[in-house]
Amino acid sequence: MFAAQFPDIPLERQRRWFKESFDHLSAIAQSEYASEAGVLLSSGWQIFKEVPANKKPFWTDFVIGFRFMTDHELKRFPDHRFGQAFTTIKCECSSYLPWLEKRFRKAGGQVEQRKVHSLQELSTSYDIIVNCSGLGSKTLVGDPEVYSVRGQVLKVEAPWLKHFIRDGDGKTCIYPGVHSVTIGGTRQEGDWRTHVDEGDTKSILERCKRLEPSLRKAKVLSEWVGLRPSRRNPRVEREVVVLQGRRVPVVHNYGPEGGEGGGCAAGPQGARGPQLRPWGVGSDAGLGYGPGCTGAGQAVSS
């Protein structure tokens, strides 16, 4: 779990989002649900080829044990001049989202899967609509600022790896997980391809093996492509819209694309509750999804 700094959102709000998200996920990581939810504490290094202008970004106040790497530690990465060591959270969405759905159903929630092309289609069904449609918001609510950032990663079998390694450019990463190690990746803005690119696979393997030579022994288990919903600033706000004559509260919560694996789930996590509380927790809520999309973007595997 890392966070990009959004240009037009007050820094104090971003700090609150990150802290509330980190605290929430940290509690899960240290509970009996951690394995099922796919949430774990993860220690490792973020390394830079050049010393960054901001050596201590705002989120470093909330992760565990943040410090600068020593010269001795950096000898392991001869192409890099600066590094940060800390413990953060890894949230594996392939486990986390089903776990959340299970909790939702157990609490009495109902799930209906269908394509929604316009909020007007929900006008008579719900008291509150929470729009987490990701890329689908481009058409669902006509948001021209939403664009795709294509990402490709590999899952490999390398159980000897226990620490993450992330290049500060955000393009190369090694993240040990519950069942496998995720290595990546790509950041291709405006790219809507959902098929695996063999050229990207070769590049990922080469870059990650340079950072961690033992990956030469790792078995590739699968290849994944995802389209990250991106925006200059995430849209986390509430508004009241008129749908077929009814005034319906809508909470928008999409757009915080956050890079390889670390992400900025902090924004929605920390903001959703306060946005909904003024209208009452007991109200029926609808989760809007655009055509062919999920809140986390489209993903395919091979």
PyMOL commands that set and color helices and strands:
alter all, ss='L'
color gray80, all
select helices_A, chain A and resi 11-29+34-37+58-61+71-74+93-106+119-122+134-140+198-211+213-217+266-279
alter helices_A, ss='H'
color red, helices_A
select strands_A, chain A and resi 39-48+64-68+82-91+128-131+147-157+164-167+173-176+181-184+188-189+219-230+235-243+246-254+285-288+299-301
alter strands_A, ss='S'
color yellow, strands_A
deselect
rebuild
show_as cartoon
